[in-house]
Amino acid sequence: MNSVSGVGTLDKAVCILDTLEHGPQSLAELVERTGFSRATAHRLATALVVHGLVRRLPDGRFAPGLRLVALGRAAADALPLAEVAEAALEQLRDETGESVQLYVRNGDRRVCVASLESPHGLRTIVPMGASLPLDRGSAGRALASDGEPGWVESVEEREPGVASVSAPVRGGDGAVVAAVSVSGPIDRTSRSPGARYGRQVEAAASAIARDAAGPT
């Protein structure tokens, strides 16, 4: 097959996933549908099983893996929310002068779906798509909070010299759907960042929730 991305192995793995959209496939069916050799089809399919993107049925056929469900849900939930949150995040960045991020939960991790950097030379940089632990940092605790209101702060919890403040973004049913965060060097945020930025972070979280809900 011709490479679409320039990374042949990746293209072939995606071809396996595309084939499984039509339903569970035996190894022989994968070979027939993809045109790959039996060894190549088996190697790719079993590698995808290891990563949870494909699962093996009791009868030996291959089927889409359960990890795709979580990834699909995260993508569907996060991308519209990131677009809706843009104005509130820009305002928060401008008000605080620090970097701001929006995170969503993915299992026991948190994924950054929006990131705006501080204009300062010394700043916190969290790239979009970064997957970080849920048990370290204020954003992780905000995402894990079930009924706790208000902001959460952390000081040098995930990285030395960095402090952050986060607040949960709640859906219409009150469930936490995201966390908005301000982070920066302790020299500017101080060791009590919540006292400095907590009110603004909460306001941004409320604005995002309100905008996501749409007109009432």
C-alpha positions as CSV (number, residue, x, y, z in Angstrom):
1,M,0.0,0.0,0.0
2,N,1.1,3.6,-0.6
3,S,2.1,5.5,2.5
4,V,-0.3,8.3,3.5
5,S,1.6,9.7,6.4
6,G,5.1,8.8,5.4
7,V,5.3,6.3,8.3
8,G,4.5,3.0,6.7
9,T,4.0,1.0,9.8
10,L,1.5,3.5,11.2
11,D,-0.4,3.5,7.9
12,K,-0.6,-0.2,8.0
13,A,-1.8,-0.3,11.6
14,V,-4.5,2.3,10.8
15,C,-5.5,0.1,7.8
16,I,-6.1,-2.8,10.3
17,L,-8.3,-0.5,12.4
18,D,-10.2,0.7,9.3
19,T,-10.9,-2.9,8.3
20,L,-12.2,-3.7,11.8
21,E,-14.9,-1.0,11.4
22,H,-16.8,-3.5,9.3
23,G,-16.9,-6.0,12.2
24,P,-14.7,-8.7,13.8
25,Q,-12.3,-10.3,11.4
26,S,-10.3,-13.5,11.4
27,L,-6.6,-13.3,10.6
28,A,-7.4,-14.7,7.1
29,E,-10.0,-12.0,6.6
30,L,-7.6,-9.3,7.6
31,V,-5.1,-10.7,5.1
32,E,-7.7,-10.7,2.4
33,R,-9.1,-7.2,3.1
34,T,-5.7,-5.5,3.6
35,G,-3.6,-7.3,1.1
36,F,-0.9,-7.7,3.8
37,S,1.1,-10.9,4.2
38,R,-0.2,-13.2,7.0
39,A,2.9,-12.4,9.1
40,T,2.5,-8.7,8.8
41,A,-1.3,-8.7,9.5
42,H,-0.7,-10.9,12.6
43,R,2.2,-8.8,13.9
44,L,0.2,-5.5,13.5
45,A,-3.0,-6.9,14.9
46,T,-1.4,-8.4,18.0
47,A,0.6,-5.2,18.6
48,L,-2.7,-3.3,18.6
49,V,-4.1,-5.8,21.1
50,V,-1.2,-5.0,23.5
51,H,-2.2,-1.3,23.3
52,G,-5.9,-2.0,23.8
53,L,-6.8,-0.6,20.4
54,V,-7.8,-4.1,19.2
55,R,-9.2,-7.0,21.3
56,R,-9.2,-10.7,20.6
57,L,-12.5,-12.5,20.8
58,P,-12.9,-16.0,22.3
59,D,-13.2,-17.4,18.8
60,G,-9.8,-15.9,17.8
61,R,-11.2,-13.0,15.6
62,F,-10.0,-9.5,16.0
63,A,-12.3,-6.6,17.0
64,P,-12.0,-2.9,17.9
65,G,-10.5,-2.5,21.4
66,L,-12.2,-0.9,24.3
67,R,-9.5,1.8,24.5
68,L,-11.0,3.3,21.3
69,V,-14.2,3.9,23.3
70,A,-12.4,6.1,25.8
71,L,-10.4,7.9,23.1
72,G,-13.5,8.5,21.1
73,R,-15.4,9.9,24.1
74,A,-12.5,12.1,25.1
75,A,-12.1,13.5,21.6
76,A,-15.8,14.1,21.2
77,D,-16.1,15.7,24.6
78,A,-12.9,17.7,24.6
79,L,-12.7,19.4,21.2
80,P,-16.0,21.3,21.3
81,L,-15.3,22.3,24.9
82,A,-11.8,23.6,24.0
83,E,-13.4,25.8,21.2
84,V,-16.1,27.1,23.6
85,A,-13.4,27.8,26.3
86,E,-11.2,29.9,24.0
87,A,-12.5,33.3,25.0
88,A,-12.5,32.6,28.7
89,L,-9.0,31.2,28.6
90,E,-7.7,34.2,26.7
91,Q,-9.2,36.5,29.3
92,L,-7.7,34.5,32.1
93,R,-4.3,34.5,30.5
94,D,-4.5,38.3,30.0
95,E,-5.7,38.9,33.6
96,T,-3.1,36.8,35.3
97,G,-0.2,37.2,32.9
98,E,0.5,33.4,33.3
99,S,0.0,30.3,31.2
100,V,-3.4,28.7,31.2
101,Q,-4.6,25.3,30.3
102,L,-7.8,23.2,30.0
103,Y,-7.7,19.6,30.9
104,V,-10.1,16.7,30.6
105,R,-9.9,13.3,32.3
106,N,-8.9,10.2,30.5
107,G,-8.9,7.3,32.9
108,D,-6.2,7.9,35.5
109,R,-4.6,10.6,33.4
110,R,-5.5,14.2,32.5
111,V,-5.0,15.4,28.9
112,C,-4.4,19.0,28.0
113,V,-6.9,20.0,25.3
114,A,-6.1,23.8,25.2
115,S,-3.0,25.7,26.2
116,L,-2.2,29.4,26.1
117,E,1.3,30.5,27.1
118,S,2.3,33.5,29.3
119,P,3.9,36.4,27.5
120,H,6.8,36.2,30.0
121,G,10.1,34.7,28.9
122,L,10.1,32.5,32.0
123,R,6.8,30.6,31.8
124,T,5.1,27.2,32.1
125,I,4.7,25.4,28.9
126,V,2.2,22.5,28.6
127,P,1.7,21.3,25.0
128,M,-1.7,20.4,23.8
129,G,-2.2,16.7,24.0
130,A,0.1,16.3,26.9
131,S,-1.0,13.4,29.2
132,L,-0.2,14.0,32.8
133,P,-0.8,12.1,36.1
134,L,-4.2,12.7,37.7
135,D,-2.7,12.4,41.2
136,R,-0.3,15.3,41.0
137,G,-1.0,18.9,40.4
138,S,-4.0,21.1,41.1
139,A,-5.7,20.3,37.8
140,G,-5.7,16.6,38.6
141,R,-7.3,17.1,41.9
142,A,-9.9,19.5,40.4
143,L,-10.8,16.8,37.9
144,A,-11.1,14.2,40.6
145,S,-13.3,16.4,42.9
146,D,-16.8,15.1,43.0
147,G,-18.7,17.7,45.0
148,E,-15.9,20.0,46.2
149,P,-16.5,23.6,45.1
150,G,-13.9,26.3,44.6
151,W,-10.3,26.3,43.4
152,V,-7.4,23.9,44.2
153,E,-3.8,25.0,44.4
154,S,-0.5,23.1,44.2
155,V,3.1,24.2,44.8
156,E,6.0,22.3,43.4
157,E,3.8,19.2,43.3
158,R,4.5,18.1,39.8
159,E,7.5,20.3,38.9
160,P,10.1,22.1,41.0
161,G,9.6,25.8,41.0
162,V,6.1,25.7,39.6
163,A,2.8,26.5,41.2
164,S,-0.7,26.3,39.9
165,V,-4.4,27.0,40.6
166,S,-7.2,25.0,39.0
167,A,-11.0,24.9,39.2
168,P,-13.5,22.3,37.9
169,V,-15.7,23.0,35.0
170,R,-19.1,21.4,35.6
171,G,-21.7,20.2,33.2
172,G,-25.4,20.8,33.5
173,D,-25.8,17.7,35.8
174,G,-23.1,19.0,38.1
175,A,-20.5,16.5,37.1
176,V,-16.9,17.6,36.5
177,V,-16.2,17.7,32.7
178,A,-12.9,19.6,32.7
179,A,-10.5,21.7,34.8
180,V,-9.1,25.1,34.0
181,S,-5.7,25.9,35.3
182,V,-3.3,28.8,35.7
183,S,0.4,27.8,36.2
184,G,3.7,29.7,36.5
185,P,7.0,30.0,38.3
186,I,6.8,30.5,42.0
187,D,8.7,33.7,41.8
188,R,5.6,35.3,40.3
189,T,2.7,33.1,41.5
190,S,4.1,33.0,45.1
191,R,3.7,29.9,47.3
192,S,0.0,30.9,47.8
193,P,-1.2,31.0,44.2
194,G,-4.8,30.4,45.2
195,A,-5.0,33.7,47.1
196,R,-3.7,35.5,44.0
197,Y,-5.5,33.7,41.1
198,G,-8.3,31.6,42.7
199,R,-11.1,34.1,42.0
200,Q,-10.1,34.5,38.3
201,V,-9.8,30.8,37.8
202,E,-13.2,30.1,39.3
203,A,-14.7,32.8,37.1
204,A,-13.1,31.3,34.0
205,A,-14.5,27.9,34.9
206,S,-17.9,29.3,35.4
207,A,-17.8,31.2,32.1
208,I,-16.7,28.0,30.3
209,A,-19.6,26.0,31.8
210,R,-22.0,28.7,31.0
211,D,-20.8,29.0,27.4
212,A,-20.8,25.3,26.9
213,A,-24.5,25.1,28.1
214,G,-25.5,27.6,25.4
215,P,-28.4,30.0,25.5
216,T,-31.1,29.3,28.0
